[in-house]
């Protein structure tokens, strides 16, 4: 690899090198760790990223996420195994393979989840992870456009911004939800989540604010931080039960980076358990099957995989004001591009959800169990061409699925994709939540505020009315919201992979810091909580080092 692929110090390239901390994965968590651990200048830090630098122009344009769904240069392009409850369909799983990781290709929504999610983590034995414990780290990370208050911070690395493109459809959705009895909620990350309102996004002045942009970029000039791209981790090397080094392949050369203090695995819910299993930490029978020496029989590594499923309703719009109309019209498309280039404004600043709602499908529930993402465009599949007609869409996402799956290596080859089984809709609770959620969403879409805009329901269509038909539609069309978690989950039970300080149980000198440590899914989007986890982990790592 050329020297240009290295960022930071001009250390000569050698087969082996040594640092205080070696971080594997420059994603939502890894970039945070690299910034915080190198900030005081006392520790040398190496950040390894399997993908390239974040130079693809579509990374930085908010609406550009649609261009990155099938872009192999920055995306792992994973697939699940055939899903039993989805008619044997495989579900596409895009994950970031680039500086910034999935924060460079995601839908940009900033939704932390409910206070109750984190209190549930604490109640399950994870002391220090209740809402009051994690709120300071959300605030520390944040640079909130609206200013600071009890729930929000200013001056942090991560810009959090309001929707910059006024959209009458998105506003009408909020009004329609209010007409059905939902409260209007101006802040899903404030005192309570329930209600309808506009989403905030991780953007700044019309550009995406990935963790590569917000955390890594300001730290790149530090002499104690080195960033290596196109560097695929092969395995972690151990001395007994202590993690000592990371072996990685870069430009056809096998290199080794030793860690004087700790190795921090931040590959995400798929790549972190994969790397551990490749390194001999995981279910012993699986490792033996692939000829891997067992360092630690840890049956929980790769267990408990969870993800959010979404089912989209597609509506035909009675007015030519949707993104379909703009991007399918050559002149309007050029004008939108010119407006963005000149002012960073207009429809190209739209994230993967403009307005939305959180509600309970059953009044007996303590908090909302469904999230609605409203979008002023429509398509058969995200990342594919928009419909030729004027259309908009709204999706139902069950927030706390009971279904759990697994991740297992298929091979001892680090470049081989792992086996991903999510088991969507495996429980009656999950199936019922979608059926009831779609019924409630239909009531919102039929409310007076949306009447001037609705010309009819395209999917699932007016003939789909019975619970059985609605559930079949969910099986046929349900897809991921791109929130895999919990494959290296935190806890005290025998299957828990890390402890409350994110140290790998049974191993020294190794932590996992990313969405894989979440005990279960939170009721929102995973990027903000992953950044919070890395902020909190950085403090714990530095505390333990001193």
Helices and strands as residue ranges (DSSP letters): G 3-5, E 6-8, E 16-24, H 30-38, E 45-48, H 57-60, G 62-64, H 65-68, G 72-74, E 78-79, G 84-86, E 92-93, G 101-104, H 115-123, H 131-141, E 142-144, E 158-160, H 168-179, E 195-198, E 203-204, E 207-208, H 211-211, I 212-216, G 217-219, E 225-228, E 231-239, E 242-250, E 253-265, H 268-278, E 281-282, H 284-289, E 296-297, E 303-305, E 309-317, H 323-327, H 330-343, G 347-349, E 355-359, E 370-375, E 391-398, E 405-408, E 419-421, H 428-445, H 448-451, E 454-459, H 467-477, E 479-480, E 510-512, G 515-517, H 526-545
